[in-house]
């Protein structure tokens, strides 16, 4: 929230990404930026990987957006990332609106087969 309060909206996602990492460091929150995550298919690790914008505390995928509109269209993206990487918690954040939008996701083991 601090990043959105200071910068407002209108910047590229990369600006918010850098500012968020500065804020995480200031608050001593452990994180990895542009972390490469492995994708799994039926418990088999694929060669294909993807980069998470931020992984906080070693297990929370944080996906950043900077667009005008609803987060609803991006829910599936984060849920797929969580399911395919065996992470269970995620945060989708949109800096592109007048008020910061965010949504927390938790994927249960039962959802992994979907």
Secondary structure, DSSP 8 states (H G I E B T S, - for coil): -HHHHHH-S-S-HHHHHHHHHHHHHHTT--EEEEEEEEEEETTEEEEEEEEEEEEETTTEEEEEE--SS-GGGGHHHHHHHHHHHT--EEEEEE-SSSS-EEEEEE--GGGTT-
